Amino acid sequence: MTHIDGTDRTVPDLAWRRAWGLVLLLVILATAAWEFNWRAYGYNSRVVDSPAFWTIQRKAATAAEDPVVVVGSSRTLFDINLDVWERLDGRRPIQLSLEGTSGLHGLKHLAEDPDFSGTVIVGVTPPLYFTGFAYRGDVFEHFESETPSEWAGKQLSMPLERVFAFIEAENLPLFELIQDIPMPNREGVNPPHMEIRKLSESDFSRNTSMWPRVEEDSTYRQGSRDIWVHTLNQMAPPPNAPPADPEPFIEETIAYVAAIRERGGDVVFIRAPSSGPWREVEAGGFPREKYWDRLMERVDARGIHFEDHPELMGLDLPEWSHLSRASAIRYTEALYPLIQEALTVHEEVAP
């Protein structure tokens, strides 16, 4: 055979179909082995909760008629079970809570949307709400600037996410995986950075539950607690440092609630359970009377604090900040009528 460069080459007489079949078989076996590895680690075929996926849910909040929307940090994400709520209410809430992110950002995003009118459940985690921290603040920028290719990419990815567990695993930061390798630090040496471990899994409505391994694997659970202790130590202010001033955040909240109510919507605030070092830091650095109570005195909305309701206490928080799967179901069943009562009472007393 003569090629364009003038040389003659002999093409080997191979069984190309067999060769391609062998390649395909090897790819299938490698993919199956990789999938089996991550499923053995505890992963399942679950949605990758990316900014693009949050954007899909956020658009649904505007498009829905009389929606119930949940905003807040990971506590409202983990603790409110959407299946239970839908069974009790007939409507499935739209879950917009974000890990490590103040619920004030989600409330602001809805308040500034002239097309949104619905009921907003706002989770208040004091160290986040009254500092404005936004670990996942990138989702709001993505919502405003999403390109057609980004939208299409997520649409194409989701069918695969329903099948393969390794897709979510591939989004893990390397340092989270390294934490599973037993490498004790020298005495007196603390790691400069500890990545928050995988704690949850979500379905395709962002209904989120605690990852079973946190509940069932005592070593993994203790590792998660150790990371929280490290994180809380980093969050702690230096001696005599002034505490966060709640006033700017209260003023913002008042304005956002007023905007939603003007369009016929309503807002309820909830303070979800915490325990152990998390509750100690919150009580010491963000005392209830100065933060939560002052917010409730000023804002034109009702609030539900878990300490005021025995049915919201005594629940299982394996790593001190989020409810176990079983406790999230109990919590949602107990919380739902309290929220309905708060909405009714507020409507009756509203001018």
C-alpha positions as CSV (number, residue, x, y, z in Angstrom):
1,M,0.0,0.0,0.0
2,T,1.4,3.4,-1.0
3,H,0.9,6.3,1.4
4,I,0.9,10.0,0.8
5,D,4.5,10.2,2.0
6,G,5.5,7.9,-0.9
7,T,6.4,4.9,1.3
8,D,5.0,1.4,1.1
9,R,3.7,-0.1,4.3
10,T,2.2,-3.4,5.0
11,V,-0.8,-3.4,7.2
12,P,-0.8,-6.4,9.4
13,D,-3.5,-8.9,8.8
14,L,-5.0,-8.9,12.2
15,A,-8.4,-10.0,13.6
16,W,-9.5,-6.4,14.3
17,R,-12.9,-7.4,15.6
18,R,-11.2,-9.6,18.2
19,A,-8.8,-6.9,19.1
20,W,-11.5,-4.3,19.6
21,G,-13.5,-6.9,21.5
22,L,-10.6,-7.5,23.8
23,V,-10.1,-3.7,24.4
24,L,-13.8,-3.4,25.2
25,L,-13.7,-6.3,27.6
26,L,-10.7,-4.8,29.4
27,V,-12.5,-1.4,29.7
28,I,-15.6,-3.1,31.1
29,L,-13.5,-5.1,33.6
30,A,-11.5,-2.1,34.7
31,T,-14.7,0.0,35.1
32,A,-16.4,-2.8,37.1
33,A,-13.4,-3.1,39.4
34,W,-13.3,0.6,40.0
35,E,-17.0,0.7,40.7
36,F,-16.7,-2.3,43.0
37,N,-13.9,-0.6,44.9
38,W,-16.0,2.5,45.7
39,R,-19.1,0.5,46.5
40,A,-17.1,-1.5,49.0
41,Y,-16.0,1.8,50.5
42,G,-19.6,2.7,51.1
43,Y,-20.5,4.8,48.1
44,N,-23.8,4.3,46.1
45,S,-25.1,5.8,42.9
46,R,-26.0,9.3,44.1
47,V,-26.2,12.7,42.7
48,V,-23.1,14.9,42.7
49,D,-24.4,18.0,44.5
50,S,-22.6,20.5,42.3
51,P,-23.4,24.2,41.8
52,A,-25.1,23.1,38.5
53,F,-27.4,20.8,40.4
54,W,-28.2,23.4,43.1
55,T,-29.1,25.8,40.2
56,I,-31.7,23.3,38.9
57,Q,-33.4,23.2,42.3
58,R,-33.1,27.0,42.7
59,K,-34.9,27.5,39.4
60,A,-37.6,25.1,40.5
61,A,-38.2,27.3,43.6
62,T,-39.1,30.2,41.3
63,A,-41.2,28.2,38.9
64,A,-43.3,26.3,41.5
65,E,-46.6,27.6,42.7
66,D,-46.7,28.2,46.5
67,P,-43.5,26.3,47.2
68,V,-42.0,25.4,50.5
69,V,-38.3,26.1,50.3
70,V,-35.6,25.2,52.9
71,V,-32.5,27.3,53.2
72,G,-29.7,27.1,55.7
73,S,-26.5,25.2,56.4
74,S,-25.9,21.5,56.5
75,R,-28.1,21.0,59.5
76,T,-31.3,21.9,57.6
77,L,-29.9,19.9,54.7
78,F,-29.4,16.7,56.8
79,D,-32.1,17.1,59.4
80,I,-35.3,17.8,57.4
81,N,-36.4,14.6,55.6
82,L,-38.2,15.6,52.5
83,D,-40.0,12.2,52.2
84,V,-41.5,12.6,55.7
85,W,-42.5,16.2,54.9
86,E,-44.2,15.3,51.7
87,R,-46.1,12.5,53.5
88,L,-47.4,14.9,56.0
89,D,-48.0,18.0,53.8
90,G,-48.6,16.7,50.3
91,R,-46.0,19.0,49.0
92,R,-42.3,18.1,48.6
93,P,-40.1,21.0,49.9
94,I,-37.3,22.4,47.6
95,Q,-34.1,21.9,49.4
96,L,-31.6,24.8,48.9
97,S,-29.5,24.5,52.1
98,L,-25.7,24.5,51.6
99,E,-23.0,22.9,53.7
100,G,-21.0,25.4,55.8
101,T,-23.0,28.4,54.5
102,S,-25.2,30.9,56.4
103,G,-28.9,30.6,55.7
104,L,-29.0,34.3,55.3
105,H,-27.5,34.0,51.8
106,G,-30.3,31.7,50.7
107,L,-32.9,34.0,52.3
108,K,-31.4,37.0,50.5
109,H,-31.4,35.1,47.1
110,L,-35.1,34.4,47.4
111,A,-36.0,37.8,48.8
112,E,-34.3,39.5,45.8
113,D,-36.2,37.4,43.3
114,P,-39.4,39.3,42.3
115,D,-40.9,36.1,40.9
116,F,-40.5,34.1,44.1
117,S,-43.5,33.8,46.5
118,G,-43.6,30.9,48.9
119,T,-42.8,29.7,52.4
120,V,-39.2,29.8,53.4
121,I,-37.8,27.7,56.3
122,V,-34.5,29.3,57.4
123,G,-32.0,27.3,59.4
124,V,-29.9,29.3,61.9
125,T,-26.6,27.9,62.8
126,P,-25.2,30.7,64.9
127,P,-21.5,30.6,64.0
128,L,-22.5,30.7,60.4
129,Y,-25.6,32.9,60.4
130,F,-24.1,35.7,62.5
131,T,-20.8,35.8,60.6
132,G,-22.1,35.5,57.0
133,F,-19.7,32.6,56.3
134,A,-20.3,30.9,52.9
135,Y,-18.3,27.7,52.3
136,R,-20.4,27.1,49.2
137,G,-21.0,30.6,48.1
138,D,-20.0,29.7,44.6
139,V,-23.4,28.4,43.9
140,F,-24.9,31.8,43.8
141,E,-22.4,33.0,41.3
142,H,-23.0,29.9,39.2
143,F,-26.8,30.5,39.2
144,E,-26.2,34.0,37.8
145,S,-23.6,33.0,35.1
146,E,-24.4,29.4,34.1
147,T,-23.5,28.8,30.5
148,P,-25.5,26.5,28.2
149,S,-22.6,24.0,28.1
150,E,-22.6,23.8,31.9
151,W,-26.3,23.2,32.0
152,A,-26.0,20.5,29.3
153,G,-23.1,18.9,31.0
154,K,-25.1,18.3,34.2
155,Q,-28.1,17.0,32.2
156,L,-25.8,14.5,30.5
157,S,-24.1,13.6,33.8
158,M,-27.1,12.9,35.9
159,P,-28.2,9.7,34.1
160,L,-24.7,8.3,34.7
161,E,-24.7,9.4,38.3
162,R,-27.8,7.3,38.8
163,V,-25.8,4.2,37.8
164,F,-22.2,4.6,38.9
165,A,-20.9,5.2,42.4
166,F,-17.4,6.2,41.3
167,I,-18.6,9.4,39.7
168,E,-19.3,11.0,43.1
169,A,-16.1,9.5,44.6
170,E,-14.0,11.1,41.8
171,N,-15.1,14.5,43.2
172,L,-13.4,13.8,46.5
173,P,-10.5,16.0,47.5
174,L,-7.2,14.1,47.7
175,F,-6.6,15.2,51.3
176,E,-9.9,13.7,52.4
177,L,-8.7,10.3,51.2
178,I,-5.3,10.7,52.7
179,Q,-7.0,11.2,56.1
180,D,-7.9,7.5,56.0
181,I,-4.3,6.5,56.0
182,P,-3.0,6.0,59.6
183,M,-0.2,8.6,59.8
184,P,-0.1,10.0,63.4
185,N,1.4,13.4,63.9
186,R,4.4,14.0,66.0
187,E,3.7,15.1,69.5
188,G,2.8,18.7,69.7
189,V,2.2,19.0,65.9
190,N,-1.2,19.8,64.6
191,P,-2.1,19.5,60.9
192,P,-2.6,22.9,59.2
193,H,-5.6,21.7,57.3
194,M,-8.1,18.9,57.8
195,E,-10.6,18.3,55.1
196,I,-14.2,17.8,56.2
197,R,-15.1,14.2,55.6
198,K,-18.0,12.8,53.6
199,L,-20.9,12.9,56.0
200,S,-24.0,12.6,53.8
201,E,-25.6,11.4,50.6
202,S,-28.3,13.0,48.6
203,D,-30.9,11.8,46.1
204,F,-32.0,13.7,43.0
205,S,-34.3,16.1,44.9
206,R,-31.4,16.9,47.3
207,N,-33.1,14.9,50.0
208,T,-30.0,14.4,52.2
209,S,-29.3,11.9,54.9
210,M,-26.3,11.0,57.0
211,W,-23.9,8.7,55.2
212,P,-24.4,5.2,56.9
213,R,-20.6,4.8,57.4
214,V,-20.7,7.8,59.9
215,E,-23.2,5.9,62.0
216,E,-21.9,2.4,61.6
217,D,-18.1,2.8,61.5
218,S,-16.8,4.0,64.9
219,T,-13.3,4.7,63.6
220,Y,-14.7,6.8,60.7
221,R,-17.1,8.6,63.1
222,Q,-14.3,9.4,65.5
223,G,-12.2,10.7,62.7
224,S,-15.1,13.0,61.8
225,R,-15.3,14.2,65.4
226,D,-11.6,14.9,65.5
227,I,-11.9,17.1,62.4
228,W,-14.7,19.0,64.0
229,V,-12.6,19.6,67.2
230,H,-9.8,20.8,65.0
231,T,-12.1,23.1,63.0
232,L,-13.8,24.5,66.2
233,N,-10.3,25.3,67.7
234,Q,-9.5,27.2,64.5
235,M,-12.9,29.1,64.7
236,A,-12.4,30.0,68.3
237,P,-11.6,33.8,68.6
238,P,-8.4,34.9,70.4
239,P,-8.6,35.9,74.1
240,N,-10.6,39.0,74.6
241,A,-11.6,39.3,70.9
242,P,-14.9,41.0,70.5
243,P,-17.7,38.6,69.6
244,A,-19.5,38.9,66.3
245,D,-21.9,41.8,66.1
246,P,-25.4,40.3,65.3
247,E,-26.9,43.7,64.4
248,P,-26.0,43.9,60.7
249,F,-27.3,40.4,60.2
250,I,-30.5,41.1,62.0
251,E,-31.1,44.2,59.9
252,E,-30.5,42.2,56.7
253,T,-32.9,39.5,57.9
254,I,-35.6,42.1,58.7
255,A,-35.4,43.5,55.2
256,Y,-35.4,40.1,53.4
257,V,-38.4,38.8,55.4
258,A,-40.3,42.0,54.7
259,A,-39.7,41.6,50.9
260,I,-40.9,38.0,50.9
261,R,-44.0,38.9,53.0
262,E,-44.9,41.7,50.6
263,R,-45.2,39.2,47.8
264,G,-47.5,37.0,49.9
265,G,-44.9,34.6,51.2
266,D,-43.9,33.7,54.8
267,V,-40.8,32.8,56.7
268,V,-40.1,30.5,59.7
269,F,-36.7,30.3,61.4
270,I,-35.4,27.1,63.1
271,R,-32.5,26.4,65.3
272,A,-31.6,22.7,64.8
273,P,-30.1,20.5,67.5
274,S,-26.4,20.3,68.2
275,S,-24.4,18.6,71.0
276,G,-20.9,18.0,72.4
277,P,-18.2,20.6,71.5
278,W,-20.4,22.1,68.8
279,R,-23.1,23.1,71.3
280,E,-20.4,24.3,73.8
281,V,-18.8,26.6,71.2
282,E,-22.2,27.9,70.1
283,A,-23.4,28.6,73.7
284,G,-20.1,30.3,74.6
285,G,-19.4,32.3,71.5
286,F,-23.0,32.9,70.4
287,P,-25.2,33.0,73.5
288,R,-28.8,32.5,72.8
289,E,-30.0,35.7,74.5
290,K,-27.8,37.9,72.4
291,Y,-28.2,36.2,69.0
292,W,-31.2,34.0,68.5
293,D,-33.5,35.7,71.0
294,R,-32.6,39.2,69.7
295,L,-33.3,38.0,66.2
296,M,-36.7,36.7,67.1
297,E,-37.6,39.9,69.0
298,R,-36.8,42.0,66.0
299,V,-37.8,40.0,62.9
300,D,-41.4,39.8,61.6
301,A,-41.5,36.0,61.7
302,R,-41.7,33.1,64.1
303,G,-38.9,30.9,65.2
304,I,-38.5,27.3,66.6
305,H,-35.6,26.6,68.9
306,F,-35.0,22.9,69.7
307,E,-34.3,23.7,73.3
308,D,-37.9,24.9,73.7
309,H,-39.5,21.7,72.6
310,P,-38.8,18.3,74.3
311,E,-39.9,16.5,71.2
312,L,-36.9,18.0,69.4
313,M,-34.4,17.0,72.0
314,G,-32.8,13.7,73.0
315,L,-32.0,12.8,69.4
316,D,-28.9,11.1,68.0
317,L,-26.1,13.3,66.6
318,P,-23.3,10.9,65.8
319,E,-20.7,13.6,65.1
320,W,-22.4,16.4,67.3
321,S,-23.8,18.5,64.4
322,H,-26.1,16.4,62.3
323,L,-28.9,13.9,63.0
324,S,-28.7,10.3,62.2
325,R,-31.1,9.0,59.6
326,A,-33.6,7.6,62.1
327,S,-33.4,10.8,64.2
328,A,-33.9,13.0,61.2
329,I,-37.2,11.2,60.5
330,R,-38.4,11.6,64.1
331,Y,-37.2,15.3,64.1
332,T,-39.1,16.1,60.8
333,E,-42.3,14.4,62.1
334,A,-42.1,16.5,65.3
335,L,-41.0,19.7,63.6
336,Y,-43.6,19.8,60.9
337,P,-46.6,20.6,63.2
338,L,-44.6,23.2,65.0
339,I,-43.8,25.0,61.8
340,Q,-47.5,24.8,60.7
341,E,-48.5,26.3,64.1
342,A,-45.9,29.0,63.8
343,L,-47.2,30.0,60.3
344,T,-50.8,30.0,61.6
345,V,-50.1,32.1,64.7
346,H,-48.0,34.5,62.7
347,E,-50.8,35.0,60.1
348,E,-53.3,35.6,62.9
349,V,-51.2,38.3,64.6
350,A,-49.9,40.0,61.4
351,P,-51.3,43.5,60.9
